[in-house]
Amino acid sequence: MSKKQIHKIIHMKKIIMAILVMAGISATAQDHNMKGKRGDMKDLTPVQIATLQTKKMTLALDLNESQQAKIKTILTEDATARKAKMEERKANKEDGKKVLTADEKYAMQNERLDHQIARKEQMKSILNTDQYEKWVKMDARKKMRGKGKNRGDKKEKRSSKQ
């Protein structure tokens, strides 16, 4: 074998090794259990979910017992409604209905936003000023967490380069 052939073989081995390392890194970096915490929560009843969420809020916002009771009621209603909507979506998916019309999308988003506005008003009436400010920050962070996993990161990277 000549030196050129040996160099080619060594170069090919390096390329193959680099490809294998990159494939290994990307395979381990992917989250194979995409459901994460939500997968654990789907087996719980709406009351159980609301209880856990209320306790988390109590720890974060230092709620008194009256506030806890009011918030637990609200969160139980939310969890029940979410569960019902999830069942409805599952039934629609099984029936083969996938594509929503523009009016259906508009109605869904409008309903969701109305619900968020109502929720904000309810929280404002239950929490004191400091607690409410903390809750707003927590809520914003929670909403941003979901966005960063998909398309949000790409937009941030693009804007940071400019």
N, C-alpha and C positions, 0 to 999 in steps of 0.2 A: 504494500500500500504506500502511496505517496503521501507527502505532507499535506497536499491539498485535500485528498480524500479523508485523511484523519481530521483535518480542520472542519470539513463539511459534516462529518459524523458527530463531532463534538458540538458544533453549532446546532445541529438538529436535536441532539439530546437536550441542550439548554432550552431550546424552543418548546420541546415536548414537556420538559419539566415545568417551565413557566406556565404553560397551558393547564397542566394538571394542578398546579398550586392555585391558579386563579379559579379553576372549576371547583376545587375543594373549598376555597374561601367563600365563593358565592353560594355554594350548597349549604354551608353551615350558617351563613348570614341570613338566609331566608327563614322566615317563621313558618314552620310547617303546620302549626296549630293556630291558624289565623283567628279563630274565635276568641282566644285569650280569656279575659275575665267575663265577657258576655256569655261564653259557652258555659261557664260555671253558673251563671245567674239564670239561665233559661230553665233550669229544673226547679227553681224556687217559686213559691207562690207570690202573688203581688204584695201580700201583707209582709212576707218575709223580706222581700226586696226593699219595701218602704221602711221596715224596721232598721235594716242595715244602713240604708241611706240616711235615715234620721240620726242614727248613732254617729255616723261619720260627720254629719253637719254639727251635731252637738259638740263633738270634740274640736272641730275647727272653729265654731262660732260661739262656743260657750253658751248654749241655749238653756233657758230655764224650763221647768216642766210644762208650763202652759204653752210655751213656744213649741216644745217638742211634740205635744199632742196635736196642735194645729198643723204643723208641718207634716207630721206622720199621716194625717188625714189627706192632705193634698198629695203627698207622694204615693199613697195607696191608690188614690183615684188615677193618678198618672200611670202607675204600673199596671193597673187593670186595663186602662185604655190602650196602653202599648201592647199588652198581651193580646187583646182583641184585634188590634190592627195587624199584628204579626200573623195571627191565625187567618185573618182575611187575605193578607198577601200570599200566605202559603196556599190557601184554597185557590186563589186566582192563578197562581203559578202552576198548580196541578191541572187546572182547567185549560191551561195553555194561553191565558191572557197575559201578555207581557208588555206590549206597547200601550202607553197611556196617551190619550189625546192631549192636545194643548190645553183644553178647558179643564180636563181632569188634573193635569199638573198644576195649573193655576189655582184650582180649588184646593188642592192638597197644600200647596205652599201658603196660600192665604189662611187656611185653617191653622196651620202650624204657627204662623206668625201671630195670629190672633191669640193662640194659646200661650205663646211666649210673653206677649204683652200682658195678658191676664195674670200669668204666673208672677211677673215682675211686680205688678200691683199688689198681689196677695203677699208676696215676701216683704214688700215695703211696709205693709200694714202690720205684719207680725214681728219683724225684726226692728231693733233700734238702729240708729244711724250708722254706728261703727260696724255692727253685724251686717247690715245691708251692704255697706261698701265692700266688706270682705267677701260677702256672697257674690256680688257682681264680679269681683276679680276672679273668684274661684270658678264661676260659671263661664267666664270668658276663656280662662285657661282650659277648662274641660272641653269647650267647643273647638279650641285651636288644636288640642291634642289629636283629634280625629283627622283634621285637615292636613297635618304635617306628614302623615303616612303615605298619602298618594300624591296629588298634584301640587299641593302647597309648597313642598320642598323645592320643586323645580323652579317655581316662580320666584321664590326667595333667592335662590342661587343666581338666577339671571339678573335680578335687580341689584344684588350685592356686587356683581362684576362691573356694573356701569359706573 
